Amino acid sequence: MADVNDPITALLPDCATVARLLKSMSAEHTATSTMETKEASGEEPNLISVHRRPDSDGDDFIPAKPAVYACFAADGSPIIAATTANLRRALQNRLVQTVPKPVRLNYAEITETIRYRRVGSAFAASWWYYQTVRVLFPERYSAMLAWKAACFLTVNPEADFPRWKISSVLASAPAITAGPLPTSRSAATLVHDLEELFDLCRYYAILCKSPRGQACTYKELGQCPAPCDGSISMAEYRRQISIAADFAADTPGVRRQWMLNQEHLMRTAATAMDFHQAARLKRKLDHADRLCHGELAAVHNMEYWKYLILQRGKTRHWVAPFISGAGWLAALPEVKDRAAAAAVDSWMAVGSGKAPEPADVVRAPLEELAALVSYHQYRVHDGGLYIPITDDKTAETVRRSVQDWLAVHTDGEVLEVNSSVVTGTSVSTTDDSPSNPAEVPP
């Protein structure tokens, strides 16, 4: 069983005891009932809010704010770890049972202490929850996460017969790994787009027969150079797929240079009155532009994967920065909105390795960190800013992105909830939304 004193104390620094919480909740319920009675009888109600910090129980005051929390038994063993959009209401739902339910655990009877950390965004909630369950349940935490494993595109241009593969694990050199992508379906769609864009072989079984294979219809359509029947050598085809891999992995300068080359070829074809070829190249350019601003916008070479992530802080007009790298992620101190632009230089120095690593950097498998980041990055309602840290990315460019984000972004809420309950030897992932409290069989 986990020791609640360390390192959970650092992850969830605030603590409350259930006995004093129940007393505080009872007093709050009584005060609310009294106010409602006075209002019903026409009397002037006490205007002091029932949600104020109690004077006698100040240490156990529970904020009605987004948080990550964990409940522990008297012997220090963990009972539940969860995130919630309203910590006070979530604990009320768990600890106070107005109607006994035989299929629901009585948390008030088995819980001794509660530890929690306030958060200001869904990403921050997921990050601190991820760390918490890794510490409390090191052998089974992956089953407690709301997000699935990310997908990656891998290709080895030096292979005898190179091809794109979709995997949830990173490939070793000399293969190139591009990602992350949120689902296998999105990864498969991207492979299809890359094959269309770079005229790559669609039928791997025929490719493996090169140079004595029988060309398919794509050769007749002019959409495949047909290495299978020897129309081009495998060496030429490997160069072609190497360019596609660099394009997908966002190797610095490759995407822009390829677009410029295609535009030059298009203009040359138009000058030579080959309008059919010019129109085909124009379609390719449009397709590539859509990919670069769509599916490929968040896809990079995983060997150099680094991100500056900005989220809203725990209080209004504050920014919570995170820096992620290949196998590590760190939550940096929050700064005020007006100081965010000035802090870009120090953030970029940390991300690029020019400054020392933060003291509280957390090391974890790159696949897991990429899955966490991509889960939020691809969410439609995520209000964070995700900026890849690359060699060609200047501090001034990042500063403008931060200023634009602050100009249009408003403080949001923690919308999604993770919850993992331990009952005996089983672990279940449930919804701990205040409007639908989790119920787990004993």
C-alpha positions in Angstrom: 0.0 0.0 0.0 1.1 3.6 -0.7 2.4 5.8 2.0 0.4 9.0 2.1 3.2 11.1 3.5 5.6 11.0 0.6 5.6 11.6 -2.3 1.8 12.0 -2.4 2.2 15.0 -0.1 4.0 16.8 -2.9 1.4 15.8 -5.5 -1.6 16.5 -3.3 -0.5 19.1 -0.8 -3.8 20.0 0.8 -5.3 17.6 3.4 -8.5 17.2 5.3 -9.9 14.7 7.8 -13.3 13.1 7.1 -14.5 13.5 10.7 -14.1 17.3 10.6 -15.4 17.4 7.0 -18.6 15.7 8.0 -19.0 18.1 10.8 -18.5 21.1 8.5 -20.9 19.7 5.9 -23.5 19.1 8.6 -23.2 22.7 9.8 -23.4 24.0 6.2 -26.5 21.9 5.6 -28.1 23.3 8.8 -27.3 26.9 7.8 -28.8 26.4 4.4 -31.9 24.9 5.8 -32.3 27.9 8.2 -31.9 30.4 5.4 -34.5 28.6 3.3 -36.9 28.5 6.3 -36.5 32.2 7.0 -37.1 33.0 3.3 -40.2 30.9 3.3 -41.7 32.6 6.4 -40.9 36.1 5.0 -38.1 36.8 7.6 -34.9 38.6 6.6 -32.3 35.8 6.0 -28.7 36.0 7.2 -26.8 37.3 4.2 -23.5 35.7 5.3 -22.7 33.0 2.7 -22.8 29.4 3.9 -19.9 28.7 1.6 -17.5 31.0 3.5 -14.4 29.5 5.2 -15.4 28.2 8.6 -13.5 29.9 11.5 -13.2 26.7 13.6 -12.5 24.3 10.8 -10.3 26.4 8.6 -7.8 23.7 8.0 -10.5 21.4 6.6 -12.3 24.0 4.3 -13.0 22.3 1.0 -13.2 24.7 -2.0 -15.9 24.3 -4.6 -13.3 24.4 -7.3 -11.8 21.9 -9.8 -9.3 19.6 -8.2 -7.5 16.3 -8.2 -8.1 14.3 -5.0 -7.5 11.0 -3.3 -9.2 9.3 -0.3 -7.1 7.2 2.1 -8.1 4.7 4.8 -6.8 4.8 8.4 -3.8 2.6 7.6 -2.8 4.9 4.7 -4.0 2.6 1.9 -5.6 4.5 -1.1 -9.3 4.0 -1.7 -10.0 6.3 -4.7 -8.2 8.8 -6.9 -10.2 11.2 -9.0 -10.6 14.6 -10.7 -13.7 16.7 -10.3 -15.0 20.1 -11.5 -16.3 20.8 -8.0 -14.4 19.3 -5.1 -16.8 20.2 -2.3 -19.8 18.7 -4.1 -17.9 15.6 -5.2 -17.0 14.9 -1.6 -20.5 15.5 -0.4 -21.8 13.0 -2.9 -19.2 10.4 -1.8 -19.3 11.0 2.0 -22.9 11.9 2.7 -25.6 9.3 1.8 -29.1 10.6 2.4 -30.6 7.3 1.2 -28.6 4.1 2.0 -27.7 2.2 -1.2 -26.7 -1.4 -0.9 -24.6 -1.4 -4.1 -22.6 1.7 -3.1 -19.5 1.9 -0.9 -19.9 4.0 2.2 -16.9 6.2 1.9 -17.5 8.0 5.2 -17.0 4.7 7.0 -13.7 3.6 5.3 -12.1 7.0 4.6 -9.9 8.6 7.2 -8.2 11.5 5.2 -8.5 13.2 1.9 -5.6 14.9 0.0 -6.2 17.2 -2.9 -4.7 19.8 -5.3 -6.6 22.6 -6.9 -6.2 22.9 -10.7 -7.3 25.4 -13.3 -7.7 23.4 -16.5 -8.6 20.0 -17.8 -5.0 19.4 -18.9 -3.6 20.2 -15.4 -6.2 17.9 -13.8 -5.1 15.0 -16.1 -1.4 15.7 -15.5 -1.7 15.7 -11.7 -4.1 12.8 -11.7 -1.7 10.8 -14.0 1.2 11.4 -11.5 -1.0 10.5 -8.5 -2.2 7.1 -9.9 1.3 6.3 -11.0 2.5 6.6 -7.4 -0.5 5.0 -5.8 -1.0 2.1 -8.2 2.2 1.6 -10.1 1.3 -1.8 -11.5 -2.2 -0.9 -12.9 -2.4 2.9 -13.4 -2.7 2.6 -17.2 -6.2 1.1 -16.7 -7.2 4.1 -14.7 -6.7 6.7 -17.4 -9.5 8.3 -19.4 -7.3 8.6 -22.5 -6.2 5.8 -24.8 -2.7 5.1 -26.0 -1.6 7.4 -28.8 -0.8 6.1 -32.3 2.4 6.8 -34.3 3.4 6.4 -37.9 6.7 4.6 -38.4 8.7 3.9 -41.5 12.3 2.7 -42.2 13.4 4.3 -45.5 16.4 2.0 -45.5 14.4 -1.2 -45.4 14.4 -3.5 -48.5 10.7 -2.7 -49.1 9.8 0.3 -46.9 6.2 1.0 -45.9 4.2 3.0 -43.4 3.2 1.2 -40.2 0.8 2.3 -37.5 1.9 1.5 -33.9 1.4 2.5 -30.3 5.1 2.2 -29.5 8.0 4.1 -30.8 10.3 2.6 -33.4 14.1 2.5 -33.0 16.6 4.0 -35.5 17.0 4.1 -38.4 13.2 4.1 -38.6 11.4 7.5 -38.4 8.5 7.9 -36.0 5.9 10.6 -36.6 3.1 11.5 -34.2 1.3 11.5 -32.0 -2.2 10.8 -33.4 -5.2 10.3 -31.1 -6.7 7.2 -32.8 -5.7 4.4 -35.1 -8.4 5.6 -37.5 -6.9 9.1 -37.8 -3.5 7.4 -38.3 -4.8 5.2 -41.1 -6.4 8.2 -42.8 -3.1 10.1 -42.6 -1.2 7.1 -44.2 -3.7 7.1 -47.0 -3.2 10.9 -47.5 0.6 10.5 -47.6 0.3 7.7 -50.2 -1.9 9.9 -52.3 0.3 13.0 -51.9 3.7 11.3 -52.6 2.4 8.6 -55.1 3.6 5.8 -52.9 2.8 2.1 -53.4 -0.6 1.0 -52.1 -0.2 -2.7 -52.4 2.7 -3.9 -50.2 2.5 -7.5 -51.4 3.0 -6.5 -55.0 5.9 -4.2 -53.9 7.7 -7.1 -52.3 7.9 -8.8 -55.8 9.9 -5.9 -57.3 11.2 -5.8 -59.9 9.1 -8.7 -61.2 5.7 -7.6 -59.9 2.7 -6.7 -62.0 1.8 -3.0 -61.8 -1.7 -2.1 -60.5 -4.2 0.5 -61.8 -2.4 3.3 -60.0 0.4 3.2 -62.5 -2.0 3.7 -65.4 -3.6 6.6 -63.5 -0.1 8.2 -63.1 -0.4 8.0 -59.3 2.4 5.5 -58.7 5.9 5.3 -60.2 5.6 1.4 -60.1 8.8 0.2 -58.4 7.1 -3.2 -58.3 7.6 -3.8 -62.1 11.0 -2.0 -62.2 9.7 1.3 -63.8 11.9 2.9 -61.1 14.5 1.3 -59.0 13.9 0.5 -55.3 16.7 2.9 -54.5 14.7 5.7 -56.1 11.6 4.6 -54.3 13.4 4.7 -51.0 14.4 8.3 -51.6 10.8 9.1 -52.4 9.5 7.5 -49.2 12.3 9.2 -47.3 11.0 12.6 -48.4 7.5 11.6 -47.4 8.8 10.6 -44.0 10.6 13.9 -43.5 7.5 15.7 -44.6 5.3 13.8 -42.2 7.8 14.2 -39.3 8.1 17.9 -39.9 11.8 17.8 -40.4 12.8 21.5 -40.4 12.4 23.1 -43.8 11.2 19.9 -45.6 7.5 20.8 -45.8 8.2 24.4 -47.1 10.8 23.2 -49.6 8.6 20.4 -51.0 5.7 22.9 -51.5 8.1 25.3 -53.3 9.3 22.5 -55.6 5.8 21.5 -56.4 4.8 25.1 -57.1 7.8 25.4 -59.5 6.8 22.2 -61.3 3.2 23.4 -61.6 4.3 26.7 -63.2 6.7 24.9 -65.5 3.9 22.6 -66.6 1.6 25.5 -67.2 4.3 27.3 -69.3 4.7 24.2 -71.4 0.9 24.1 -72.0 0.6 20.9 -70.0 -2.5 22.0 -68.2 -3.5 18.5 -67.1 -0.2 18.1 -65.2 -0.5 21.6 -63.9 -4.0 21.0 -62.6 -2.8 17.7 -60.9 0.1 19.5 -59.2 -2.3 22.3 -58.1 -4.5 19.6 -56.5 -1.5 18.2 -54.7 -0.5 21.6 -53.4 -4.0 22.2 -52.1 -4.0 18.7 -50.5 -0.6 19.3 -48.8 -1.7 22.7 -47.5 -4.9 21.2 -45.9 -2.7 18.4 -44.3 -0.2 20.9 -42.9 -3.0 23.0 -41.3 -5.0 19.9 -40.4 -4.0 16.4 -39.6 -0.2 17.1 -39.7 -0.4 20.3 -37.6 0.4 18.4 -34.4 2.5 15.6 -36.0 6.3 15.8 -35.5 9.4 13.6 -35.3 9.1 11.9 -31.9 12.8 11.8 -31.4 12.8 15.6 -31.0 9.3 15.9 -29.5 9.1 19.1 -27.3 6.1 21.3 -26.4 5.4 24.5 -24.6 1.8 24.1 -23.2 -0.1 27.0 -21.7 -3.3 26.6 -19.7 -5.4 28.7 -17.5 -4.2 28.9 -13.9 -6.1 28.2 -10.7 -7.2 31.8 -10.4 -8.4 34.4 -13.0 -5.8 36.2 -15.1 -3.1 33.6 -14.4 -1.3 31.3 -16.8 -0.1 27.8 -16.0 2.9 26.8 -18.2 4.0 23.2 -18.9 7.1 22.1 -20.8 7.2 18.6 -22.3 10.2 16.8 -23.9 11.2 13.3 -25.0 10.4 11.4 -21.8 9.8 14.2 -19.4 7.2 16.9 -18.4 7.4 19.8 -15.9 4.8 22.1 -14.5 6.4 25.5 -14.2 5.3 28.3 -11.8 2.2 30.2 -12.8 2.5 33.7 -14.0 0.1 36.6 -14.5 -1.4 37.2 -17.9 0.5 40.5 -18.3 3.8 38.7 -17.5 3.3 35.8 -19.8 4.9 37.3 -22.9 8.0 38.3 -21.0 8.4 34.8 -19.6 8.5 33.2 -23.1 12.3 33.5 -23.3 12.8 31.5 -20.0 10.2 28.9 -21.1 11.9 28.4 -24.4 15.3 28.1 -22.8 14.0 25.3 -20.6 12.4 23.5 -23.5 15.4 23.8 -25.8 17.8 22.6 -23.1 19.7 25.9 -22.8 18.5 26.3 -19.2 18.8 23.8 -16.4 15.9 21.4 -16.0 13.2 22.4 -13.5 13.6 20.9 -10.1 10.2 19.2 -10.2 10.6 17.6 -13.7 8.8 14.3 -13.9 10.2 11.5 -16.1 7.8 9.1 -17.8 7.6 6.9 -20.9 7.3 9.2 -24.0 4.4 7.1 -25.3 2.4 7.9 -22.2 3.2 11.6 -22.2 2.4 11.9 -25.9 -0.9 10.2 -25.3 -1.8 12.7 -22.5 -0.8 15.7 -24.6 -2.5 14.6 -27.8 -5.7 13.7 -25.9 -6.1 17.3 -24.9 -4.5 18.9 -28.0 -7.1 17.2 -30.3 -10.1 18.0 -28.1 -12.4 20.6 -29.7 -13.2 22.3 -26.4 -9.6 22.4 -25.0 -8.7 26.0 -24.4 -4.9 25.5 -24.0 -2.1 26.6 -26.3 0.2 23.9 -27.7 3.4 25.2 -29.3 6.0 22.7 -30.6 9.6 23.7 -29.7 11.7 23.3 -32.8 15.0 24.7 -34.0 13.3 27.1 -36.4 10.9 28.4 -33.8 12.0 31.8 -32.5 11.0 33.3 -29.1 9.4 36.3 -30.9 7.1 33.9 -32.9 6.1 32.1 -29.7 5.5 35.5 -28.0 3.1 36.5 -30.7 1.2 33.2 -30.4 1.0 33.7 -26.6 -0.3 37.3 -27.0 -2.9 36.1 -29.6 -4.0 33.3 -27.3 -4.4 35.6 -24.3 -6.4 38.1 -26.4 -9.1 35.6 -27.3 -9.0 33.0 -24.5 -11.3 33.2 -21.5 -11.0 31.3 -18.3 -12.6 27.9 -18.7 -13.6 25.0 -16.5 -12.4 21.5 -15.9 -15.0 19.6 -17.9 -14.0 15.9 -18.0 -13.5 13.8 -15.0 -11.2 10.8 -14.3 -12.0 8.5 -11.4 -10.4 5.2 -10.3 -11.8 3.3 -7.3 -10.1 0.4 -5.6 -12.3 -2.3 -4.2 -10.5 -5.3 -2.9 -8.2 -6.3 -5.8 -10.2 -4.7 -8.6 -9.9 -1.3 -10.2 -12.8 0.4 -12.0 -12.8 3.6 -14.0 -16.0 5.6 -13.4 -17.5 9.0 -13.9 -17.2 11.2 -10.7 -19.2 14.1 -12.1 -21.1 15.9 -9.3 -24.3 15.3 -11.3 -23.7 11.6 -11.5 -21.7 10.4 -8.5 -19.8 7.1 -9.0 -21.3 4.0 -7.5 -19.1 1.0 -7.1 -20.2 -2.5 -5.8 -18.5 -3.4 -2.5 
